Amino acid sequence: MQQQPEAIVKVLKSKGLRVTPQRFAVYANLLSRYDHPTAEDILNDLNEAAPTSSQATVYTSLQTLREANLVREVLLEDGVRRYDANVAPHHHFRCQSCGAIADIPWESLAHIDISSLSSRWQVEGYEVTVHGRCDRCR
């Protein structure tokens, strides 16, 4: 999903966001990966090349990008917030052995019938997490 710098700037501006070096770096980092990193993973990645990013800046950038619907927060395990630049509807697979996370196309689980849920609930969306073992861990 990696994009050219000009395309990233255009997307950020289209959402009414100022293009700061930190926001650009966080978004570009997320666009270049598929592993659903934590904020700490992103911070470590950014500081590996040039240690200039702070934890607060990464968290603030992620929050801003999330509010602009450019990234989504994914909660696949207790107490761990992960981030995903794929904001299209999809589900996730999480390996119980190594922790690897992969996207599952929305259509793969399209047969789920939420209409049978209690009428007490107003369902606004759902996401399924499938647990198991990946190819490497089987």
Backbone as a printed PyTorch tensor [residue, N CA C, xyz], in Angstrom:
tensor([[[  0.8230,  -1.1900,   0.0000],
         [  0.0000,   0.0000,   0.0000],
         [  0.8710,   1.2600,   0.0000]],

        [[  2.1600,   1.1020,  -0.1410],
         [  3.0760,   2.2280,  -0.1080],
         [  2.7450,   3.2200,  -1.2190]],

        [[  2.8230,   4.5010,  -0.9010],
         [  2.4730,   5.5310,  -1.8660],
         [  3.6190,   6.5180,  -2.0270]],

        [[  3.5700,   7.2490,  -3.1230],
         [  4.5530,   8.2820,  -3.3820],
         [  4.3190,   9.4600,  -2.4310]],

        [[  5.3800,  10.1890,  -2.0570],
         [  5.2320,  11.3180,  -1.1380],
         [  4.1760,  12.3400,  -1.5780]],

        [[  4.1140,  12.6180,  -2.8770],
         [  3.1370,  13.5960,  -3.3650],
         [  1.7060,  13.1110,  -3.1070]],

        [[  1.4930,  11.8160,  -3.2660],
         [  0.1580,  11.2460,  -3.0370],
         [ -0.2190,  11.3170,  -1.5680]],

        [[  0.7470,  11.1020,  -0.6890],
         [  0.4770,  11.1800,   0.7440],
         [  0.1090,  12.6070,   1.1260]],

        [[  0.8550,  13.5640,   0.6250],
         [  0.5610,  14.9770,   0.8940],
         [ -0.8430,  15.3190,   0.4060]],

        [[ -1.1880,  14.8570,  -0.7710],
         [ -2.5120,  15.1340,  -1.3480],
         [ -3.6250,  14.5490,  -0.4710]],

        [[ -3.4480,  13.3310,   0.0090],
         [ -4.4620,  12.6940,   0.8610],
         [ -4.6140,  13.4650,   2.1720]],

        [[ -3.5010,  13.8150,   2.7980],
         [ -3.5690,  14.5560,   4.0590],
         [ -4.2780,  15.8940,   3.8620]],

        [[ -3.9250,  16.5970,   2.8120],
         [ -4.5570,  17.8910,   2.5430],
         [ -6.0380,  17.7330,   2.2060]],

        [[ -6.3910,  16.6510,   1.5220],
         [ -7.8040,  16.4340,   1.1610],
         [ -8.6780,  16.2360,   2.3920]],

        [[ -8.0670,  15.8410,   3.5000],
         [ -8.7930,  15.6690,   4.7590],
         [ -8.7130,  16.9110,   5.6250]],

        [[ -8.1280,  17.9770,   5.0680],
         [ -8.0320,  19.2370,   5.8000],
         [ -6.9390,  19.2480,   6.8520]],

        [[ -5.9670,  18.3640,   6.7190],
         [ -4.8980,  18.2710,   7.7070],
         [ -3.6680,  19.0420,   7.2470]],

        [[ -3.0120,  19.6580,   8.2150],
         [ -1.7100,  20.2610,   7.9220],
         [ -0.7110,  19.1290,   7.7280]],

        [[  0.1890,  19.3090,   6.7880],
         [  1.1830,  18.2830,   6.5070],
         [  2.4460,  18.6140,   7.2990]],

        [[  2.5080,  18.1010,   8.5180],
         [  3.7120,  18.2690,   9.3340],
         [  4.6570,  17.1100,   9.0290]],

        [[  5.9460,  17.3040,   9.2320],
         [  6.8900,  16.2050,   8.9730],
         [  6.5560,  14.9520,   9.7930]],

        [[  6.1320,  15.1450,  11.0410],
         [  5.8200,  14.0120,  11.9030],
         [  4.5710,  13.2700,  11.4280]],

        [[  3.5310,  14.0060,  11.0960],
         [  2.2870,  13.3920,  10.6200],
         [  2.5310,  12.6550,   9.3050]],

        [[  3.2900,  13.2850,   8.4330],
         [  3.6410,  12.6520,   7.1630],
         [  4.3900,  11.3470,   7.4260]],

        [[  5.3880,  11.3820,   8.3150],
         [  6.2140,  10.2090,   8.5960],
         [  5.3840,   9.0740,   9.1960]],

        [[  4.4840,   9.3850,  10.1130],
         [  3.6460,   8.3550,  10.7370],
         [  2.7230,   7.7260,   9.7000]],

        [[  2.0860,   8.5470,   8.8900],
         [  1.1570,   8.0280,   7.8800],
         [  1.9100,   7.2190,   6.8160]],

        [[  3.0320,   7.7300,   6.3510],
         [  3.8320,   7.0050,   5.3540],
         [  4.2930,   5.6590,   5.9150]],

        [[  4.6730,   5.6400,   7.1830],
         [  5.0970,   4.3940,   7.8110],
         [  3.9630,   3.3850,   7.8230]],

        [[  2.7780,   3.8220,   8.2150],
         [  1.6240,   2.9200,   8.2500],
         [  1.2480,   2.4200,   6.8600]],

        [[  1.3350,   3.2820,   5.8780],
         [  1.0030,   2.8800,   4.5130],
         [  1.9700,   1.8420,   3.9610]],

        [[  3.1730,   1.7920,   4.5120],
         [  4.1950,   0.8850,   3.9880],
         [  4.2030,  -0.4780,   4.6710]],

        [[  3.3000,  -0.6940,   5.6130],
         [  3.3430,  -1.9600,   6.3500],
         [  1.9760,  -2.6180,   6.4480]],

        [[  2.0100,  -3.9170,   6.7000],
         [  0.7810,  -4.6990,   6.7850],
         [  0.6740,  -5.4440,   8.1100]],

        [[  1.5620,  -5.1410,   9.0480],
         [  1.6290,  -5.9060,  10.2880],
         [  0.8170,  -5.3370,  11.4410]],

        [[  0.0510,  -4.2770,  11.2120],
         [ -0.7980,  -3.6960,  12.2510],
         [  0.0310,  -3.3170,  13.4780]],

        [[  0.9380,  -2.3620,  13.3070],
         [  1.8770,  -2.0330,  14.3780],
         [  1.2250,  -1.2820,  15.5400]],

        [[  1.8960,  -1.3090,  16.6750],
         [  1.5110,  -0.4750,  17.8060],
         [  2.1640,   0.8930,  17.6060]],

        [[  1.7740,   1.8580,  18.4190],
         [  2.4050,   3.1780,  18.3520],
         [  3.8990,   3.0610,  18.6540]],

        [[  4.2490,   2.1700,  19.5800],
         [  5.6540,   1.9680,  19.9270],
         [  6.4380,   1.3900,  18.7450]],

        [[  5.8040,   0.4810,  17.9990],
         [  6.4540,  -0.0740,  16.8010],
         [  6.7500,   1.0350,  15.7960]],

        [[  5.7790,   1.9100,  15.6060],
         [  5.9560,   3.0160,  14.6540],
         [  7.0550,   3.9550,  15.1390]],

        [[  7.0270,   4.2870,  16.4310],
         [  8.0510,   5.1680,  17.0060],
         [  9.4460,   4.5740,  16.8130]],

        [[  9.5940,   3.2960,  17.1100],
         [ 10.8990,   2.6400,  16.9400],
         [ 11.3390,   2.6570,  15.4840]],

        [[ 10.4060,   2.4150,  14.5890],
         [ 10.7030,   2.4290,  13.1600],
         [ 11.1760,   3.8070,  12.7070]],

        [[ 10.4540,   4.8420,  13.1260],
         [ 10.8000,   6.2070,  12.7200],
         [ 12.1380,   6.6360,  13.3080]],

        [[ 12.3890,   6.2680,  14.5540],
         [ 13.6280,   6.6950,  15.2110],
         [ 14.8370,   5.8640,  14.8170]],

        [[ 14.6050,   4.7550,  14.1340],
         [ 15.7170,   3.9340,  13.6600],
         [ 16.5380,   4.7050,  12.6310]],

        [[ 15.8610,   5.4180,  11.7620],
         [ 16.5400,   6.1830,  10.7170],
         [ 17.1070,   7.4920,  11.2790]],

        [[ 16.2840,   8.2210,  12.0090],
         [ 16.7080,   9.5000,  12.5770],
         [ 15.9320,   9.7220,  13.8750]],

        [[ 16.5720,   9.5580,  15.0170],
         [ 15.8640,   9.6550,  16.2990],
         [ 15.3930,  11.0710,  16.6290]],

        [[ 14.2630,  11.4370,  16.0130],
         [ 13.7250,  12.7810,  16.2360],
         [ 12.2610,  12.7690,  16.6610]],

        [[ 11.6300,  11.6120,  16.6560],
         [ 10.2120,  11.5400,  17.0020],
         [ 10.0450,  11.2030,  18.4760]],

        [[  8.9980,  11.7830,  19.0700],
         [  8.6930,  11.4750,  20.4650],
         [  7.4360,  10.6160,  20.5150]],

        [[  7.2530,   9.9450,  21.6330],
         [  6.0790,   9.0980,  21.8130],
         [  4.8040,   9.9470,  21.7240]],

        [[  4.8210,  11.1200,  22.3470],
         [  3.6420,  11.9940,  22.3270],
         [  3.2870,  12.4050,  20.9040]],

        [[  4.2850,  12.7060,  20.0990],
         [  4.0390,  13.1260,  18.7170],
         [  3.4260,  11.9980,  17.9090]],

        [[  3.9260,  10.7890,  18.0900],
         [  3.3810,   9.6390,  17.3570],
         [  1.9360,   9.4100,  17.7700]],

        [[  1.6510,   9.4310,  19.0760],
         [  0.2810,   9.2270,  19.5400],
         [ -0.6560,  10.3260,  19.0270]],

        [[ -0.1970,  11.5700,  19.0550],
         [ -1.0150,  12.6840,  18.5700],
         [ -1.2760,  12.5480,  17.0700]],

        [[ -0.2550,  12.1840,  16.3310],
         [ -0.4120,  11.9950,  14.8860],
         [ -1.3950,  10.8670,  14.5910]],

        [[ -1.2820,   9.7580,  15.3070],
         [ -2.2020,   8.6330,  15.1020],
         [ -3.6380,   9.0320,  15.4260]],

        [[ -3.8210,   9.7780,  16.4890],
         [ -5.1660,  10.2250,  16.8650],
         [ -5.7510,  11.1300,  15.7780]],

        [[ -4.9570,  12.0450,  15.2720],
         [ -5.4120,  12.9510,  14.2170],
         [ -5.7580,  12.1740,  12.9480]],

        [[ -4.9050,  11.2350,  12.5750],
         [ -5.1510,  10.4210,  11.3840],
         [ -6.3970,   9.5500,  11.5660]],

        [[ -6.6110,   9.0630,  12.7730],
         [ -7.8000,   8.2470,  13.0570],
         [ -9.0650,   9.1000,  12.9570]],

        [[ -9.0330,  10.2890,  13.5210],
         [-10.1850,  11.1890,  13.4540],
         [-10.5080,  11.5930,  12.0230]],

        [[ -9.4920,  11.6280,  11.1660],
         [ -9.6900,  11.9710,   9.7480],
         [-10.0550,  10.7380,   8.9170]],

        [[-10.2340,   9.5950,   9.5780],
         [-10.5650,   8.3230,   8.9100],
         [ -9.5070,   7.8820,   7.9100]],

        [[ -8.2510,   8.1660,   8.2200],
         [ -7.1510,   7.7070,   7.3730],
         [ -6.4990,   6.4530,   7.9310]],

        [[ -6.6640,   6.2290,   9.2060],
         [ -6.1980,   4.9970,   9.8510],
         [ -7.2740,   4.5400,  10.8210]],

        [[ -7.2200,   3.2660,  11.1380],
         [ -8.1560,   2.7530,  12.1180],
         [ -7.3880,   2.0850,  13.2390]],

        [[ -7.9750,   2.1790,  14.4060],
         [ -7.4060,   1.5420,  15.5740],
         [ -7.9730,   0.1260,  15.6370]],

        [[ -7.1040,  -0.8430,  15.8690],
         [ -7.5180,  -2.2370,  15.8830],
         [ -7.1710,  -2.8300,  17.2440]],

        [[ -8.1720,  -3.3800,  17.9180],
         [ -7.9660,  -3.9990,  19.2230],
         [ -8.1220,  -5.5070,  19.0610]],

        [[ -7.0120,  -6.1950,  18.9260],
         [ -7.0350,  -7.6340,  18.6820],
         [ -6.5870,  -8.4480,  19.8880]],

        [[ -6.0850,  -7.7600,  20.9000],
         [ -5.6360,  -8.4240,  22.1120],
         [ -5.8160,  -7.4470,  23.2650]],

        [[ -5.9350,  -7.9700,  24.4580],
         [ -6.1930,  -7.1270,  25.6250],
         [ -5.1110,  -6.0800,  25.8270]],

        [[ -5.5480,  -4.8310,  25.9310],
         [ -4.6600,  -3.7400,  26.2780],
         [ -3.6790,  -3.2990,  25.2100]],

        [[ -3.8060,  -3.8010,  23.9860],
         [ -2.8580,  -3.4390,  22.9240],
         [ -3.6200,  -2.7880,  21.7830]],

        [[ -3.2770,  -1.5390,  21.5090],
         [ -3.8770,  -0.8170,  20.3940],
         [ -2.9250,  -0.9090,  19.2090]],

        [[ -3.4710,  -1.3870,  18.1060],
         [ -2.7020,  -1.4790,  16.8740],
         [ -3.3450,  -0.5600,  15.8440]],

        [[ -2.5960,  -0.2480,  14.7990],
         [ -3.0770,   0.6980,  13.8080],
         [ -2.9690,   0.1070,  12.4150]],

        [[ -3.9100,   0.5150,  11.5720],
         [ -4.0340,  -0.0440,  10.2380],
         [ -4.4100,   1.0790,   9.2760]],

        [[ -3.6540,   1.2280,   8.1960],
         [ -3.9740,   2.2350,   7.1890],
         [ -5.0290,   1.7410,   6.2140]],

        [[ -5.3820,   0.4730,   6.2920],
         [ -6.4530,  -0.0690,   5.4570],
         [ -7.7730,   0.2250,   6.1660]],

        [[ -8.4450,   1.2780,   5.7340],
         [ -9.6900,   1.6820,   6.3980],
         [-10.9330,   1.0960,   5.7270]],

        [[-10.7390,   0.3440,   4.6630],
         [-11.8710,  -0.3380,   4.0270],
         [-12.3520,  -1.4450,   4.9760]],

        [[-13.6330,  -1.7630,   4.9390],
         [-14.1260,  -2.8360,   5.8180],
         [-13.3890,  -4.1460,   5.5560]],

        [[-12.8860,  -4.7540,   6.6170],
         [-12.2380,  -6.0510,   6.5380],
         [-12.1650,  -6.6540,   7.9350]],

        [[-11.8180,  -7.9120,   7.9940],
         [-11.6900,  -8.6290,   9.2500],
         [-10.2100,  -8.9590,   9.4570]],

        [[ -9.9050,  -9.6300,  10.5730],
         [ -8.5110,  -9.9540,  10.8550],
         [ -8.3380, -11.4000,  11.2950]],

        [[ -7.1550, -11.9380,  10.9750],
         [ -6.7090, -13.2270,  11.4810],
         [ -5.5310, -12.9460,  12.4000]],

        [[ -5.5140, -13.5830,  13.5640],
         [ -4.3920, -13.4160,  14.4980],
         [ -3.8610, -14.7880,  14.8830]],

        [[ -2.5650, -15.0030,  14.6240],
         [ -1.9300, -16.2740,  14.9660],
         [ -1.7270, -16.3470,  16.4780]],

        [[ -2.1920, -17.4080,  17.0780],
         [ -2.0890, -17.5830,  18.5170],
         [ -0.6810, -17.9610,  18.9570]],

        [[  0.1620, -18.3720,  18.0110],
         [  1.5330, -18.7540,  18.3590],
         [  2.4990, -17.5810,  18.2540]],

        [[  2.5700, -16.9730,  17.0720],
         [  3.5660, -15.9140,  16.8550],
         [  2.9900, -14.5060,  16.9300]],

        [[  1.6640, -14.3780,  16.9430],
         [  1.0410, -13.0600,  17.0360],
         [  0.8680, -12.3520,  15.7080]],

        [[  1.2440, -12.9930,  14.6110],
         [  1.1000, -12.3620,  13.2900],
         [ -0.3720, -12.0120,  13.0350]],

        [[ -0.5800, -10.9170,  12.3480],
         [ -1.9280, -10.4430,  12.0400],
         [ -2.0350, -10.2630,  10.5350]],

        [[ -3.1490, -10.7110,   9.9810],
         [ -3.3740, -10.5640,   8.5420],
         [ -4.8030, -10.1090,   8.3050]],

        [[ -4.9950,  -9.3670,   7.2430],
         [ -6.3340,  -8.9290,   6.8610],
         [ -7.0930, -10.0730,   6.1990]],

        [[ -8.3830, -10.1310,   6.4750],
         [ -9.2910, -11.0660,   5.8120],
         [-10.2780, -10.2070,   5.0290]],

        [[-10.4210, -10.4290,   3.7250],
         [-11.3740,  -9.6270,   2.9490],
         [-12.7800,  -9.6990,   3.5480]],

        [[-13.4640,  -8.5860,   3.5400],
         [-14.8090,  -8.4710,   4.0900],
         [-15.7410,  -9.5440,   3.5170]],

        [[-15.6480,  -9.7530,   2.2220],
         [-16.5470, -10.6770,   1.5290],
         [-16.3830, -12.1210,   2.0130]],

        [[-15.2170, -12.4610,   2.5610],
         [-14.9770, -13.8270,   3.0220],
         [-15.9190, -14.2420,   4.1430]],

        [[-16.3900, -13.2770,   4.9130],
         [-17.2850, -13.5700,   6.0310],
         [-18.6200, -12.8550,   5.8570]],

        [[-19.0120, -12.6590,   4.6140],
         [-20.2270, -11.8870,   4.3150],
         [-21.5130, -12.6030,   4.7230]],

        [[-21.4470, -13.8790,   4.9950],
         [-22.6610, -14.6310,   5.3200],
         [-23.1170, -14.4500,   6.7740]],

        [[-22.4180, -13.6500,   7.5550],
         [-22.8110, -13.4130,   8.9420],
         [-24.1200, -12.6320,   8.9630]],

        [[-25.1010, -13.1410,   9.7110],
         [-26.4230, -12.5150,   9.7770],
         [-26.5800, -11.7830,  11.1060]],

        [[-26.3810, -10.4600,  11.0800],
         [-26.5240,  -9.6970,  12.3210],
         [-27.9720,  -9.2960,  12.5890]],

        [[-28.8570,  -9.5670,  11.6330],
         [-30.2670,  -9.1980,  11.8300],
         [-30.9160, -10.0170,  12.9490]],

        [[-30.3160, -11.1470,  13.3030],
         [-30.8960, -11.9790,  14.3520],
         [-30.4880, -11.5230,  15.7590]],

        [[-29.6690, -10.4940,  15.8440],
         [-29.2730,  -9.9800,  17.1480],
         [-30.4430,  -9.2990,  17.8400]],

        [[-30.3170,  -9.1600,  19.1190],
         [-31.3750,  -8.5560,  19.9270],
         [-31.7960,  -7.1950,  19.3840]],

        [[-33.0800,  -6.9500,  19.4140],
         [-33.5880,  -5.6500,  18.9520],
         [-33.2300,  -4.5380,  19.9420]],

        [[-32.6960,  -4.9110,  21.0930],
         [-32.2560,  -3.9080,  22.0750],
         [-30.9970,  -3.1920,  21.6110]],

        [[-30.3120,  -3.7820,  20.6500],
         [-29.0490,  -3.2180,  20.1980],
         [-29.2080,  -2.5410,  18.8450]],

        [[-28.5920,  -1.4010,  18.7200],
         [-28.5290,  -0.7230,  17.4310],
         [-27.1310,  -0.9480,  16.8750]],

        [[-26.9940,  -1.9210,  16.0050],
         [-25.6950,  -2.2940,  15.4560],
         [-25.2780,  -1.2730,  14.3990]],

        [[-24.0770,  -0.7360,  14.5610],
         [-23.5530,   0.2460,  13.6170],
         [-22.4010,  -0.3050,  12.7950]],

        [[-21.9700,  -1.4890,  13.1280],
         [-20.8960,  -2.1240,  12.3930],
         [-20.3510,  -3.2890,  13.1880]],

        [[-19.5310,  -4.0740,  12.5550],
         [-18.8880,  -5.1850,  13.2430],
         [-17.6010,  -5.5540,  12.5350]],

        [[-16.7670,  -6.2590,  13.2610],
         [-15.4960,  -6.7330,  12.7330],
         [-15.2130,  -8.0650,  13.4150]],

        [[-14.7760,  -9.0320,  12.6620],
         [-14.5090, -10.3660,  13.1890],
         [-13.0030, -10.5730,  13.2840]],

        [[-12.5640, -11.1640,  14.3960],
         [-11.1750, -11.5780,  14.5340],
         [-11.1570, -13.0980,  14.6060]],

        [[-10.4610, -13.7090,  13.6720],
         [-10.3320, -15.1580,  13.6120],
         [ -8.9950, -15.5210,  14.2460]],

        [[ -9.0240, -16.4720,  15.1610],
         [ -7.8050, -16.8980,  15.8550],
         [ -7.4190, -18.2860,  15.3760]],

        [[ -6.1280, -18.5390,  15.2920],
         [ -5.6440, -19.8410,  14.8670],
         [ -4.1390, -19.8390,  14.7480]],

        [[ -3.6080, -20.6400,  13.8490],
         [ -2.1720, -20.7180,  13.6320],
         [ -1.8700, -20.4340,  12.1660]],

        [[ -0.8710, -19.5930,  11.9460],
         [ -0.4910, -19.2310,  10.5740],
         [  0.3200, -20.3680,   9.9370]],

        [[  0.6200, -20.2250,   8.6670],
         [  1.3800, -21.2420,   7.9230],
         [  2.7170, -21.5700,   8.5770]],

        [[  3.4040, -20.5410,   9.0680],
         [  4.7270, -20.7540,   9.6680],
         [  4.6620, -21.5170,  10.9870]],

        [[  3.5580, -21.3780,  11.7200],
         [  3.4480, -21.9740,  13.0610],
         [  2.7260, -23.3290,  13.0960]],

        [[  2.1170, -23.7180,  11.9880],
         [  1.3820, -24.9920,  11.9920],
         [  2.2830, -26.1600,  12.0720]]])
